[in-house]
């Protein structure tokens, strides 16, 4: 996915530097964006399926 590589790098950095709060906050924000994007993609796929069946 779009965010996976950056999330992995941030997770590794946080594991090495547990008191880096700025990275921790950025990690949480990015993870939230990834979850929202995944939800949007799933909703779009479901919508496309519904539209496909409505046409037939």
C-alpha positions, 0 to 999 in steps of 0.5 A: 500500500501507499503508506506501508513502507513509511509506517515500517520505517517509523515503527523501526525508528520508534523501536530504536528511539522510544522517547521520540514523541514527535515521530510517535505522533507522526506515526499515529497520524500516518496510521490513521490516514492509512486506515481511512484510505483503506476504508475508502478503497473498500467502500469504493469497491463495494459501490462498484459491485453494487453498480455492476449488479444494478446495470444487469 
